[in-house]
């Protein structure tokens, strides 16, 4: 992993004993909430590897739930996140799993259902020092770290689709830092991840969502570093 800031070395300010098992977990939960794009109603969480073995002692379960409720890694409410989730009508089921040999030991799979009925699958790992990597969204392999403002667009794989998306971004003064499109089959569904130098506004999200052949659009804000 390339070191980009002091936080890669000392880790973030956080609630909990472990940057990997607590801060990273909270950040994955919050990213999953952003990817869903609405208030979650239910969550099925599957923990693997080290997450599965130590989640109770390290508060990984509480951190994930807190993140799903929109909490930052340093939010003291993480301590009572399960109780707060129940109070607010968020139904959470946590299980441990096996069979993901070759993946990072701090891995979680989250199946979310929103208040509108929208469903999303998010697979991610806490890779150390509070840093995370979301490697799977629904049926697509991605690589989302949450360091930059990030736009996520699921769309039909047709000629000119990415160009229409980037035209809206450029017209709004938003510079693209990195972009990647994943697809499983030519001409079927595709998923484009765009990291930008400037925050993506709701106006931009609405404009892209209104394009033909767009399936879903969501955005992720960069993590707030606390010193």
Phi and psi in degrees as GROMACS dihedral restraints (atoms count N, CA, C in turn):
[ dihedral_restraints ]
;  ai    aj    ak    al  type     phi  dphi    fc
    3     4     5     6     1   -77.2    20    10
    4     5     6     7     1   130.9    20    10
    6     7     8     9     1   -81.4    20    10
    7     8     9    10     1   121.0    20    10
    9    10    11    12     1  -111.9    20    10
   10    11    12    13     1   -18.3    20    10
   12    13    14    15     1  -155.7    20    10
   13    14    15    16     1   169.2    20    10
   15    16    17    18     1   -61.0    20    10
   16    17    18    19     1   -24.6    20    10
   18    19    20    21     1   -69.1    20    10
   19    20    21    22     1   -20.3    20    10
   21    22    23    24     1   -69.3    20    10
   22    23    24    25     1   -20.9    20    10
   24    25    26    27     1   -98.9    20    10
   25    26    27    28     1   -50.0    20    10
   27    28    29    30     1   -95.0    20    10
   28    29    30    31     1   -15.7    20    10
   30    31    32    33     1    82.8    20    10
   31    32    33    34     1   170.3    20    10
   33    34    35    36     1   -85.9    20    10
   34    35    36    37     1   162.2    20    10
   36    37    38    39     1   -69.3    20    10
   37    38    39    40     1   134.5    20    10
   39    40    41    42     1  -157.4    20    10
   40    41    42    43     1   168.1    20    10
   42    43    44    45     1   -98.3    20    10
   43    44    45    46     1   124.9    20    10
   45    46    47    48     1   120.7    20    10
   46    47    48    49     1   168.1    20    10
   48    49    50    51     1   -87.2    20    10
   49    50    51    52     1   -10.6    20    10
   51    52    53    54     1  -140.0    20    10
   52    53    54    55     1   127.8    20    10
   54    55    56    57     1   -65.5    20    10
   55    56    57    58     1   -35.7    20    10
   57    58    59    60     1   -75.0    20    10
   58    59    60    61     1   -45.0    20    10
   60    61    62    63     1   -88.5    20    10
   61    62    63    64     1   -16.9    20    10
   63    64    65    66     1  -116.4    20    10
   64    65    66    67     1   -63.2    20    10
   66    67    68    69     1   -61.4    20    10
   67    68    69    70     1   -46.5    20    10
   69    70    71    72     1   -62.3    20    10
   70    71    72    73     1   -39.7    20    10
   72    73    74    75     1   -63.6    20    10
   73    74    75    76     1   -43.1    20    10
   75    76    77    78     1   -60.5    20    10
   76    77    78    79     1   -39.9    20    10
   78    79    80    81     1   -69.1    20    10
   79    80    81    82     1   -37.8    20    10
   81    82    83    84     1   -63.7    20    10
   82    83    84    85     1   -43.5    20    10
   84    85    86    87     1   -59.6    20    10
   85    86    87    88     1   -43.0    20    10
   87    88    89    90     1   -68.0    20    10
   88    89    90    91     1   -38.0    20    10
   90    91    92    93     1   -63.4    20    10
   91    92    93    94     1   -40.8    20    10
   93    94    95    96     1   -61.6    20    10
   94    95    96    97     1   -40.0    20    10
   96    97    98    99     1   -60.9    20    10
   97    98    99   100     1   -44.2    20    10
   99   100   101   102     1   -64.8    20    10
  100   101   102   103     1   -40.0    20    10
  102   103   104   105     1   -64.5    20    10
  103   104   105   106     1   -39.0    20    10
  105   106   107   108     1   -62.2    20    10
  106   107   108   109     1   -40.2    20    10
  108   109   110   111     1    81.9    20    10
  109   110   111   112     1    12.5    20    10
  111   112   113   114     1  -161.3    20    10
  112   113   114   115     1   175.1    20    10
  114   115   116   117     1   -64.8    20    10
  115   116   117   118     1   126.7    20    10
  117   118   119   120     1   -75.8    20    10
  118   119   120   121     1   143.4    20    10
  120   121   122   123     1  -103.9    20    10
  121   122   123   124     1   -35.2    20    10
  123   124   125   126     1  -147.0    20    10
  124   125   126   127     1   153.2    20    10
  126   127   128   129     1  -144.7    20    10
  127   128   129   130     1   130.1    20    10
  129   130   131   132     1  -109.5    20    10
  130   131   132   133     1   118.7    20    10
  132   133   134   135     1  -115.1    20    10
  133   134   135   136     1   125.7    20    10
  135   136   137   138     1  -115.9    20    10
  136   137   138   139     1   121.3    20    10
  138   139   140   141     1  -101.5    20    10
  139   140   141   142     1   141.0    20    10
  141   142   143   144     1  -128.8    20    10
  142   143   144   145     1   157.8    20    10
  144   145   146   147     1    60.9    20    10
  145   146   147   148     1  -133.5    20    10
  147   148   149   150     1   -63.0    20    10
  148   149   150   151     1   -34.8    20    10
  150   151   152   153     1   -55.6    20    10
  151   152   153   154     1   -45.1    20    10
  153   154   155   156     1   -67.4    20    10
  154   155   156   157     1   -31.7    20    10
  156   157   158   159     1   -81.6    20    10
  157   158   159   160     1   -32.0    20    10
  159   160   161   162     1  -124.8    20    10
  160   161   162   163     1    12.8    20    10
  162   163   164   165     1   -63.1    20    10
  163   164   165   166     1   -32.9    20    10
  165   166   167   168     1   -70.6    20    10
  166   167   168   169     1   -44.4    20    10
  168   169   170   171     1   -69.8    20    10
  169   170   171   172     1   -31.8    20    10
  171   172   173   174     1   -95.1    20    10
  172   173   174   175     1    -1.3    20    10
  174   175   176   177     1    72.0    20    10
  175   176   177   178     1    23.0    20    10
  177   178   179   180     1   -61.4    20    10
  178   179   180   181     1   -39.9    20    10
  180   181   182   183     1   -62.5    20    10
  181   182   183   184     1   -43.7    20    10
  183   184   185   186     1   -66.7    20    10
  184   185   186   187     1   -38.6    20    10
  186   187   188   189     1   -66.1    20    10
  187   188   189   190     1   -43.1    20    10
  189   190   191   192     1   -61.5    20    10
  190   191   192   193     1   -45.3    20    10
  192   193   194   195     1   -64.3    20    10
  193   194   195   196     1   -42.4    20    10
  195   196   197   198     1   -59.2    20    10
  196   197   198   199     1   -44.0    20    10
  198   199   200   201     1   -61.5    20    10
  199   200   201   202     1   -40.3    20    10
  201   202   203   204     1   -62.5    20    10
  202   203   204   205     1   -25.0    20    10
  204   205   206   207     1   -92.0    20    10
  205   206   207   208     1     3.7    20    10
  207   208   209   210     1    93.1    20    10
  208   209   210   211     1    14.0    20    10
  210   211   212   213     1   -83.5    20    10
  211   212   213   214     1   144.7    20    10
  213   214   215   216     1   -79.4    20    10
  214   215   216   217     1   166.8    20    10
  216   217   218   219     1   -63.9    20    10
  217   218   219   220     1   -22.4    20    10
  219   220   221   222     1  -100.3    20    10
  220   221   222   223     1    10.9    20    10
  222   223   224   225     1   -77.1    20    10
  223   224   225   226     1   121.7    20    10
  225   226   227   228     1   -64.8    20    10
  226   227   228   229     1   -19.0    20    10
  228   229   230   231     1   -69.5    20    10
  229   230   231   232     1   -11.7    20    10
  231   232   233   234     1   -57.5    20    10
  232   233   234   235     1   -32.1    20    10
  234   235   236   237     1   -59.1    20    10
  235   236   237   238     1   -32.1    20    10
  237   238   239   240     1  -116.0    20    10
  238   239   240   241     1    24.4    20    10
  240   241   242   243     1   -56.8    20    10
  241   242   243   244     1   -43.7    20    10
  243   244   245   246     1   -60.0    20    10
  244   245   246   247     1   -40.6    20    10
  246   247   248   249     1   -67.5    20    10
  247   248   249   250     1   -40.1    20    10
  249   250   251   252     1   -67.2    20    10
  250   251   252   253     1   -36.5    20    10
  252   253   254   255     1   -62.6    20    10
  253   254   255   256     1   -45.2    20    10
  255   256   257   258     1   -62.2    20    10
  256   257   258   259     1   -39.6    20    10
  258   259   260   261     1   -64.1    20    10
  259   260   261   262     1   -34.9    20    10
  261   262   263   264     1   -94.6    20    10
  262   263   264   265     1     8.3    20    10
  264   265   266   267     1    82.0    20    10
  265   266   267   268     1    18.7    20    10
  267   268   269   270     1   -93.7    20    10
  268   269   270   271     1   112.1    20    10
  270   271   272   273     1   -88.0    20    10
  271   272   273   274     1   119.2    20    10
  273   274   275   276     1  -121.2    20    10
  274   275   276   277     1   132.5    20    10
  276   277   278   279     1  -122.5    20    10
  277   278   279   280     1   126.1    20    10
  279   280   281   282     1  -116.6    20    10
  280   281   282   283     1   129.8    20    10
  282   283   284   285     1  -133.6    20    10
  283   284   285   286     1   160.6    20    10
  285   286   287   288     1  -106.9    20    10
  286   287   288   289     1   147.7    20    10
  288   289   290   291     1  -134.2    20    10
  289   290   291   292     1   171.3    20    10
  291   292   293   294     1  -136.6    20    10
  292   293   294   295     1   174.2    20    10
  294   295   296   297     1    94.5    20    10
  295   296   297   298     1    16.8    20    10
  297   298   299   300     1  -111.1    20    10
  298   299   300   301     1    46.9    20    10
  300   301   302   303     1   -57.5    20    10
  301   302   303   304     1   139.0    20    10
  303   304   305   306     1    92.1    20    10
  304   305   306   307     1    -7.4    20    10
  306   307   308   309     1   -95.4    20    10
  307   308   309   310     1   170.4    20    10
  309   310   311   312     1   -62.7    20    10
  310   311   312   313     1   143.2    20    10
  312   313   314   315     1   -65.4    20    10
  313   314   315   316     1   -25.1    20    10
  315   316   317   318     1  -100.3    20    10
  316   317   318   319     1    72.5    20    10
  318   319   320   321     1  -116.8    20    10
  319   320   321   322     1   143.5    20    10
  321   322   323   324     1  -137.6    20    10
  322   323   324   325     1   142.2    20    10
  324   325   326   327     1  -114.2    20    10
  325   326   327   328     1   130.3    20    10
  327   328   329   330     1  -124.6    20    10
  328   329   330   331     1   124.4    20    10
  330   331   332   333     1  -106.8    20    10
  331   332   333   334     1   114.3    20    10
  333   334   335   336     1  -113.1    20    10
  334   335   336   337     1   143.0    20    10
  336   337   338   339     1  -124.5    20    10
  337   338   339   340     1   129.1    20    10
  339   340   341   342     1   -90.6    20    10
  340   341   342   343     1   175.9    20    10
  342   343   344   345     1   -65.5    20    10
  343   344   345   346     1   -23.4    20    10
  345   346   347   348     1   -86.3    20    10
  346   347   348   349     1    -8.1    20    10
  348   349   350   351     1    99.1    20    10
  349   350   351   352     1    -5.8    20    10
  351   352   353   354     1   -63.6    20    10
  352   353   354   355     1   140.8    20    10
  354   355   356   357     1  -120.3    20    10
  355   356   357   358     1   146.6    20    10
  357   358   359   360     1  -148.7    20    10
  358   359   360   361     1   145.0    20    10
  360   361   362   363     1  -111.2    20    10
  361   362   363   364     1   133.4    20    10
  363   364   365   366     1  -130.9    20    10
  364   365   366   367     1   124.6    20    10
  366   367   368   369     1  -115.5    20    10
  367   368   369   370     1   126.3    20    10
  369   370   371   372     1  -149.5    20    10
  370   371   372   373     1   170.5    20    10
  372   373   374   375     1  -136.9    20    10
  373   374   375   376     1   147.5    20    10
  375   376   377   378     1   -95.7    20    10
  376   377   378   379     1   113.9    20    10
  378   379   380   381     1  -102.1    20    10
  379   380   381   382     1     7.2    20    10
  381   382   383   384     1   119.6    20    10
  382   383   384   385     1   140.0    20    10
  384   385   386   387     1    65.0    20    10
  385   386   387   388     1    23.4    20    10
  387   388   389   390     1    84.1    20    10
  388   389   390   391     1    -2.2    20    10
  390   391   392   393     1   -81.0    20    10
  391   392   393   394     1   147.1    20    10
  393   394   395   396     1  -134.5    20    10
  394   395   396   397     1   163.1    20    10
  396   397   398   399     1  -141.7    20    10
  397   398   399   400     1   115.6    20    10
  399   400   401   402     1   -88.4    20    10
  400   401   402   403     1   117.2    20    10
  402   403   404   405     1  -108.3    20    10
  403   404   405   406     1    -7.2    20    10
  405   406   407   408     1  -148.6    20    10
  406   407   408   409     1   128.3    20    10
  408   409   410   411     1  -128.6    20    10
  409   410   411   412     1   117.2    20    10
  411   412   413   414     1    54.5    20    10
  412   413   414   415     1  -120.3    20    10
  414   415   416   417     1   -98.6    20    10
  415   416   417   418     1    12.8    20    10
  417   418   419   420     1  -117.3    20    10
  418   419   420   421     1   138.6    20    10
  420   421   422   423     1   -81.5    20    10
  421   422   423   424     1   125.6    20    10
  423   424   425   426     1  -133.0    20    10
  424   425   426   427     1  -178.3    20    10
  426   427   428   429     1  -148.1    20    10
  427   428   429   430     1    91.2    20    10
  429   430   431   432     1  -118.9    20    10
  430   431   432   433     1   122.0    20    10
  432   433   434   435     1  -106.2    20    10
  433   434   435   436     1   -17.1    20    10
  435   436   437   438     1    77.5    20    10
  436   437   438   439     1    17.2    20    10
  438   439   440   441     1   -83.8    20    10
  439   440   441   442     1   -25.8    20    10
  441   442   443   444     1  -122.7    20    10
  442   443   444   445     1   160.3    20    10
  444   445   446   447     1   -55.4    20    10
  445   446   447   448     1   131.5    20    10
  447   448   449   450     1  -131.5    20    10
  448   449   450   451     1   131.7    20    10
  450   451   452   453     1  -106.8    20    10
  451   452   453   454     1   132.1    20    10
  453   454   455   456     1  -118.4    20    10
  454   455   456   457     1   120.5    20    10
  456   457   458   459     1  -129.0    20    10
  457   458   459   460     1   119.1    20    10
  459   460   461   462     1   -97.5    20    10
  460   461   462   463     1   130.7    20    10
  462   463   464   465     1  -154.0    20    10
  463   464   465   466     1   169.9    20    10
  465   466   467   468     1   -74.8    20    10
  466   467   468   469     1   140.8    20    10
  468   469   470   471     1   -82.7    20    10
  469   470   471   472     1    88.8    20    10
  471   472   473   474     1  -131.7    20    10
  472   473   474   475     1   156.4    20    10
  474   475   476   477     1   -59.0    20    10
  475   476   477   478     1   136.5    20    10
  477   478   479   480     1    86.5    20    10
  478   479   480   481     1    -5.3    20    10
  480   481   482   483     1   -64.7    20    10
  481   482   483   484     1   -48.2    20    10
  483   484   485   486     1   -64.7    20    10
  484   485   486   487     1   -35.9    20    10
  486   487   488   489     1   -62.0    20    10
  487   488   489   490     1   -38.7    20    10
  489   490   491   492     1   -64.9    20    10
  490   491   492   493     1   -39.7    20    10
  492   493   494   495     1   -65.5    20    10
  493   494   495   496     1   -47.5    20    10
  495   496   497   498     1   -69.0    20    10
  496   497   498   499     1   -28.2    20    10
  498   499   500   501     1   -63.0    20    10
  499   500   501   502     1   -41.8    20    10
  501   502   503   504     1   -65.2    20    10
  502   503   504   505     1   -41.5    20    10
  504   505   506   507     1   -62.8    20    10
  505   506   507   508     1   -48.1    20    10
  507   508   509   510     1   -63.2    20    10
  508   509   510   511     1   -38.3    20    10
  510   511   512   513     1   -67.0    20    10
  511   512   513   514     1   -18.5    20    10
  513   514   515   516     1  -100.2    20    10
  514   515   516   517     1     7.8    20    10
  516   517   518   519     1    75.9    20    10
  517   518   519   520     1    24.2    20    10
  519   520   521   522     1  -103.5    20    10
  520   521   522   523     1   120.9    20    10
  522   523   524   525     1   -90.5    20    10
  523   524   525   526     1   135.9    20    10
  525   526   527   528     1   -85.7    20    10
  526   527   528   529     1   122.7    20    10
  528   529   530   531     1   -87.2    20    10
  529   530   531   532     1   -38.6    20    10
  531   532   533   534     1  -159.6    20    10
  532   533   534   535     1   145.4    20    10
  534   535   536   537     1  -144.8    20    10
  535   536   537   538     1   141.4    20    10
  537   538   539   540     1  -146.9    20    10
  538   539   540   541     1   134.9    20    10
  540   541   542   543     1  -115.2    20    10
  541   542   543   544     1   129.4    20    10
  543   544   545   546     1  -112.4    20    10
  544   545   546   547     1   143.4    20    10
  546   547   548   549     1  -147.1    20    10
  547   548   549   550     1   152.5    20    10
  549   550   551   552     1  -101.1    20    10
  550   551   552   553     1   -20.3    20    10
  552   553   554   555     1  -157.9    20    10
  553   554   555   556     1   135.3    20    10
  555   556   557   558     1   -57.8    20    10
  556   557   558   559     1   129.9    20    10
  558   559   560   561     1    82.0    20    10
  559   560   561   562     1    -0.6    20    10
  561   562   563   564     1  -100.4    20    10
  562   563   564   565     1  -136.1    20    10
  564   565   566   567     1   -83.5    20    10
  565   566   567   568     1   153.7    20    10
  567   568   569   570     1  -142.0    20    10
  568   569   570   571     1   160.9    20    10
  570   571   572   573     1  -137.6    20    10
  571   572   573   574     1   118.6    20    10
  573   574   575   576     1  -109.5    20    10
  574   575   576   577     1   127.6    20    10
  576   577   578   579     1  -109.7    20    10
  577   578   579   580     1   122.3    20    10
  579   580   581   582     1  -124.0    20    10
  580   581   582   583     1   117.3    20    10
  582   583   584   585     1   -93.4    20    10
  583   584   585   586     1   135.2    20    10
  585   586   587   588     1  -124.7    20    10
  586   587   588   589     1   160.1    20    10
  588   589   590   591     1   -81.8    20    10
  589   590   591   592     1   -25.8    20    10
  591   592   593   594     1  -114.4    20    10
  592   593   594   595     1   153.3    20    10
  594   595   596   597     1   -61.2    20    10
  595   596   597   598     1   144.0    20    10
  597   598   599   600     1   -87.3    20    10
  598   599   600   601     1   121.4    20    10
  600   601   602   603     1   -80.5    20    10
  601   602   603   604     1   163.1    20    10
  603   604   605   606     1   -64.3    20    10
  604   605   606   607     1   -31.4    20    10
  606   607   608   609     1   -62.1    20    10
  607   608   609   610     1   -40.7    20    10
  609   610   611   612     1   -66.6    20    10
  610   611   612   613     1   -45.5    20    10
  612   613   614   615     1   -57.2    20    10
  613   614   615   616     1   -45.4    20    10
  615   616   617   618     1   -63.5    20    10
  616   617   618   619     1   -40.2    20    10
  618   619   620   621     1   -63.8    20    10
  619   620   621   622     1   -42.2    20    10
  621   622   623   624     1   -69.8    20    10
  622   623   624   625     1   -39.7    20    10
  624   625   626   627     1   -61.9    20    10
  625   626   627   628     1   -25.5    20    10
  627   628   629   630     1   -84.2    20    10
  628   629   630   631     1    -4.7    20    10
  630   631   632   633     1   -71.6    20    10
  631   632   633   634     1   150.3    20    10
  633   634   635   636     1   -62.7    20    10
  634   635   636   637     1   145.3    20    10
  636   637   638   639     1    71.5    20    10
  637   638   639   640     1    14.2    20    10
  639   640   641   642     1   -88.1    20    10
  640   641   642   643     1   132.7    20    10
  642   643   644   645     1   -96.7    20    10
  643   644   645   646     1   -56.0    20    10
  645   646   647   648     1  -143.9    20    10
  646   647   648   649     1   153.0    20    10
  648   649   650   651     1  -137.0    20    10
  649   650   651   652     1   132.2    20    10
  651   652   653   654     1  -146.4    20    10
  652   653   654   655     1   167.4    20    10
  654   655   656   657     1  -138.0    20    10
  655   656   657   658     1   154.7    20    10
  657   658   659   660     1  -123.5    20    10
  658   659   660   661     1   126.6    20    10
  660   661   662   663     1   -80.5    20    10
  661   662   663   664     1   147.8    20    10
  663   664   665   666     1   -66.2    20    10
  664   665   666   667     1   152.9    20    10
  666   667   668   669     1   -62.8    20    10
  667   668   669   670     1   142.6    20    10
  669   670   671   672     1   -87.7    20    10
  670   671   672   673     1   117.6    20    10
  672   673   674   675     1   -83.6    20    10
  673   674   675   676     1   131.0    20    10
  675   676   677   678     1  -113.0    20    10
  676   677   678   679     1   127.2    20    10
